[in-house]
């Protein structure tokens, strides 16, 4: 099992930045669960479907949803088993609950989410 917990959300104004964190724990989380498996950030706005935002693959490139390219950066710290999403130049349309996700042995694990609200 892998337990994920997101943090770092909040209310900011357009143009500001936030850094989301996702910590992993559990019997299947070690070592380096985010660098050893495909890991992603998703978001879900009120009344909309959950959508993929950014992903990182083991020893591979990162990829981003078109609307966040150049503004968001996904990364991971293997020493602390933490994944990050650096979000710069935030826009009101980035307002959503953000979730981290990792697939271990083809089984997906999700955190409970952290709310990001961006005012105009």
C-alpha positions as a printed Julia matrix, in Angstrom:
120×3 Matrix{Float64}:
   0.0    0.0     0.0
   0.97   3.61   -0.63
  -0.44   6.55    1.26
  -0.19   9.97   -0.39
  -0.84  13.33    1.19
  -0.82  16.63   -0.69
  -0.05  20.01    0.86
   0.76  23.55   -0.19
  -2.54  24.68   -1.62
  -4.06  28.03   -0.82
  -5.6   31.24   -2.08
  -3.41  33.45   -4.25
  -3.83  36.24   -6.75
  -3.31  35.82  -10.46
   0.37  35.94  -11.37
   1.53  34.53   -8.05
   3.14  31.15   -7.39
   2.51  28.09   -5.24
   4.44  24.89   -4.7
   2.43  21.78   -4.01
   3.98  18.82   -2.25
   2.95  15.18   -2.17
   4.44  12.97    0.53
   4.41   9.2     0.27
   4.41   6.55    2.96
   3.45   2.91    3.31
   4.86  -0.5     2.67
   5.04  -0.07   -1.1
   6.3    3.49   -1.07
   9.96   2.75   -0.57
  12.35   3.44   -1.91
  11.77   6.48   -4.06
   8.21   5.71   -5.13
   7.94   8.82   -7.32
  11.16   8.23   -9.26
  10.67   4.49   -9.62
   7.13   4.68  -11.01
   4.99   6.89  -13.23
   3.76   9.77  -11.11
   1.27  12.47  -12.0
  -0.56  15.52  -10.79
  -4.23  15.89  -11.61
  -6.76  18.61  -10.87
 -10.5   18.87  -10.7
 -12.43  22.11  -10.85
 -16.01  22.35   -9.53
 -18.44  20.81  -11.98
 -15.69  19.5   -14.22
 -13.97  16.18  -14.74
 -10.62  15.43  -13.19
  -7.84  16.2   -15.68
  -4.21  15.31  -15.94
  -1.8   18.21  -15.4
   1.76  16.87  -15.32
   3.58  13.56  -15.29
   7.02  12.14  -14.74
   8.21   8.69  -15.72
  11.08   6.6   -14.34
  14.29   7.79  -15.95
  12.22   9.55  -18.56
  11.03  12.99  -19.58
   8.29  14.99  -17.96
   5.19  16.11  -19.79
   2.54  18.73  -19.19
  -0.95  19.67  -20.14
  -0.76  22.31  -22.86
  -2.41  24.99  -20.72
   0.28  24.76  -18.01
   3.38  24.32  -20.15
   6.03  26.87  -19.28
   4.32  27.68  -15.97
   4.24  24.39  -14.01
   7.15  22.11  -13.18
   6.89  18.58  -11.78
   9.78  17.17   -9.79
  10.6   14.68   -7.06
  13.04  14.38   -4.19
  14.02  10.76   -3.77
  15.63  11.37   -0.4
  12.36  12.49    1.16
   9.99  10.49   -1.08
   8.19  13.68   -2.01
   6.84  14.93   -5.31
   6.35  18.6    -6.1
   4.41  20.77   -8.5
   5.83  24.26   -8.82
   3.14  26.52  -10.22
   4.14  29.96  -11.46
   2.11  32.73  -13.04
  -1.1   31.22  -11.75
  -4.34  32.05  -13.52
  -7.94  31.97  -12.29
  -8.57  28.97  -14.55
  -6.0   27.02  -12.5
  -8.45  27.04   -9.58
  -9.13  23.42   -8.65
  -8.44  20.68   -6.19
  -5.06  19.17   -7.03
  -4.34  15.48   -6.55
  -1.13  13.48   -6.73
  -1.16  10.02   -8.23
   1.36   7.22   -8.54
   1.06   3.81  -10.16
   2.83   0.98   -8.36
   2.69  -2.43  -10.03
  -0.09  -1.06  -12.25
  -2.21  -0.09   -9.22
  -3.05   3.6    -8.86
  -2.83   5.43   -5.57
  -4.31   8.87   -4.88
  -4.0   11.52   -2.24
  -7.05  13.32   -0.78
  -6.23  16.54   -2.65
  -5.3   20.12   -1.84
  -7.31  23.16   -2.87
  -5.8   25.88   -5.05
  -7.8   29.05   -5.58
  -6.6   31.86   -7.82
  -8.35  35.21   -7.76
  -8.31  37.61  -10.67
